[in-house]
């Protein structure tokens, strides 16, 4: 029987340069388990664990720090934030039900059907047109879209307009109406 090893909080980072990839490989499983124990949802725990390591990547500096302790603390904070977020969503949903503003199952079904139609239509467009429409729908400015797609900023407006027209034509061709 192996003796249980306790993590050495101080010796994790005594290397010259911390490597986020090696830290990820070393600690990911433990961080996921810790978050999953707190929030009781393994799939969300995996997403939050990735967030821990993204934050680690952004926060690494030259000072000596105990990565295990930092990851644990950050994982617990993210898990608790998720619990608070769920609680707020539940309270909001109850409030909306009392006001009669919560969407009905029929509304949700129609919404999902429309979303699927949009996805099917985007899949039939040229890649650049689909990228333009998707990025713009995410609230990006013309300059941001131009930069991401390596397009001249002066031509973005016209290209988006053409992409929208292509989308309308394809949507009508496939689904017959714009609902």
C-alpha positions in Angstrom: 0.0 0.0 0.0 1.4 3.4 -1.0 1.6 6.2 1.5 -0.5 9.1 0.5 1.6 12.0 -0.7 0.6 15.5 0.2 1.2 18.2 -2.3 4.3 20.3 -1.8 2.9 23.8 -2.1 6.2 25.5 -2.1 8.3 23.4 -4.4 6.1 23.5 -7.4 7.6 26.5 -9.0 11.2 26.4 -8.1 12.1 25.9 -11.8 13.5 28.8 -13.6 10.5 29.4 -15.9 7.1 27.9 -15.2 5.6 26.1 -18.1 1.8 26.4 -18.2 1.5 23.2 -20.2 3.4 21.1 -17.7 1.5 22.7 -14.8 -1.8 21.9 -16.7 -0.8 18.3 -17.1 0.2 18.0 -13.5 -2.8 19.6 -11.9 -5.7 19.4 -14.3 -7.2 16.2 -12.9 -7.1 17.4 -9.3 -8.5 20.8 -10.1 -11.5 19.2 -12.0 -12.2 16.8 -9.1 -12.1 19.7 -6.6 -14.5 21.8 -8.6 -16.8 18.8 -9.4 -17.0 18.1 -5.6 -18.1 21.6 -5.0 -20.6 22.2 -7.9 -21.7 18.6 -8.5 -21.5 18.9 -12.3 -18.5 17.2 -14.0 -18.9 18.9 -17.4 -19.1 22.4 -15.9 -16.2 21.4 -13.7 -14.0 20.7 -16.7 -14.9 24.1 -18.2 -14.1 25.9 -15.0 -10.8 24.0 -14.7 -9.7 25.2 -18.1 -10.6 28.7 -16.9 -8.3 28.2 -13.9 -5.4 27.4 -16.2 -6.2 30.3 -18.6 -6.0 32.6 -15.6 -2.8 31.0 -14.5 -1.4 31.6 -18.0 -2.4 35.3 -17.8 -1.0 35.8 -14.3 2.4 34.1 -14.4 5.0 36.5 -13.5 8.6 36.3 -12.4 7.9 36.0 -8.7 8.1 32.7 -7.0 4.7 31.3 -6.2 3.2 28.0 -5.2 1.2 26.9 -8.2 -0.6 24.2 -6.5 -2.0 26.5 -3.9 -2.8 29.2 -6.5 -4.7 26.7 -8.7 -6.6 25.3 -5.7 -7.6 28.8 -4.5 -8.6 29.9 -8.0 -10.6 26.6 -8.6 -12.5 27.1 -5.3 -13.3 30.7 -6.2 -14.5 29.8 -9.7 -16.6 26.9 -8.3 -18.2 29.2 -5.7 -18.9 31.8 -8.4 -20.6 29.1 -10.4 -22.8 28.2 -7.4 -23.7 31.9 -7.0 -24.5 32.2 -10.7 -26.8 29.2 -10.6 -28.6 30.6 -7.5 -29.1 33.9 -9.2 -30.5 32.2 -12.3 -32.9 30.2 -10.3 -34.1 33.2 -8.4 -34.5 35.1 -11.7 -36.4 32.3 -13.3 -38.8 32.1 -10.3 -39.3 35.9 -10.5 -40.0 35.7 -14.3 -42.5 32.9 -13.8 -44.4 35.1 -11.2 -44.4 38.0 -13.7 -45.5 35.7 -16.5 -42.4 36.6 -18.6 -40.7 33.2 -18.6 -40.8 31.7 -22.1 -43.1 28.7 -22.6 -41.9 25.3 -23.7 -43.4 26.1 -27.1 -41.4 29.4 -27.3 -38.2 27.5 -26.4 -39.0 24.8 -29.0 -39.6 27.5 -31.8 -36.4 29.3 -30.7 -34.4 26.1 -30.9 -35.9 25.4 -34.4 -34.9 28.8 -35.6 -31.4 28.4 -34.2 -31.0 25.2 -36.1 -32.3 26.8 -39.3 -29.7 29.6 -39.0 -26.9 27.1 -38.4 -27.9 25.0 -41.4 -28.0 28.2 -43.5 -24.6 29.4 -42.3 -23.2 26.0 -43.1 -24.2 26.5 -46.8 -22.7 30.0 -47.1 -19.1 30.7 -48.2 -16.8 30.4 -45.3 -15.9 34.1 -45.3 -19.6 35.1 -45.4 -20.4 32.9 -42.4 -17.4 34.2 -40.5 -18.4 37.8 -41.2 -21.9 37.3 -40.0 -21.0 35.3 -37.0 -18.3 37.7 -35.8 -20.6 40.7 -36.4 -23.4 39.0 -34.5 -21.1 38.6 -31.6 -21.0 42.4 -31.3 -17.5 42.9 -32.9 -16.9 46.2 -34.6 -16.0 46.5 -38.2 -12.4 47.1 -37.3 -12.2 44.0 -35.1 -13.8 41.9 -37.8 -11.4 43.3 -40.4 -8.4 42.6 -38.2 -9.4 39.0 -37.4 -10.2 38.1 -41.0 -7.3 40.1 -42.5 -9.6 42.2 -44.7 -9.3 45.9 -45.4 -11.5 47.8 -42.9 -12.9 50.0 -45.7 -14.5 47.0 -47.4 -16.1 45.3 -44.3 -19.4 47.1 -44.6 -20.0 46.1 -48.2 -18.8 42.5 -47.5 -21.2 42.2 -44.5 -24.0 43.6 -46.6 -23.3 41.0 -49.3 -23.1 38.2 -46.7 -26.4 39.2 -45.3 -28.0 39.2 -48.7 -26.5 35.7 -49.4 -27.8 34.5 -46.0 -31.3 35.8 -46.8 -31.4 34.1 -50.2 -30.1 30.8 -48.8 -32.5 30.9 -45.9 -35.5 31.5 -48.1 -34.3 28.8 -50.5 -34.0 26.3 -47.7 -36.8 27.2 -45.4 -39.2 29.2 -47.6 -39.9 32.0 -45.1 -38.0 34.3 -42.7 -40.5 33.7 -39.9 
